[in-house]
Amino acid sequence: MAQTVTEVLTAGADSVTLINAINGGTQDVTGMTQAEINEMVQRNVDHLELVLAYAPVDASDDTPDVAGAASGLKSTHVAAVTTGTDYIAAN
C-alpha cells in the first residue's frame, strides 16, 4: 500500500523537532563541537528537503505528491528547513 502525503510528512516530524530544539537551545548537545552540531542540523535539513520534494514521476507512480501538496500541510517542515539553514549560517 502506498504512503499518503500525511504519512510521509509524519516521517519527517523528528527532523522538524530536532532542528527546532537545537535552534531553541533545548536539545542536549553536550560534548558536541559546533561543527558536529551543524552537521547534524544539515543532515536533518537535507532529509526534510528530500521529503518535501517527493512527487510521482508519472501517472502510474504511486509516490505521494508532497511537492504538490497544499502549503499548509507542509508549513512546519518548510519552516524547519529555513530555521536549520539560518542556524548553520549563524553558527
Secondary structure as UniProt FT lines:
FT   HELIX           5..11
FT   HELIX           13..24
FT   TURN            30..31
FT   HELIX           34..53
FT   TURN            59..60
FT   TURN            67..68
FT   HELIX           71..90
//
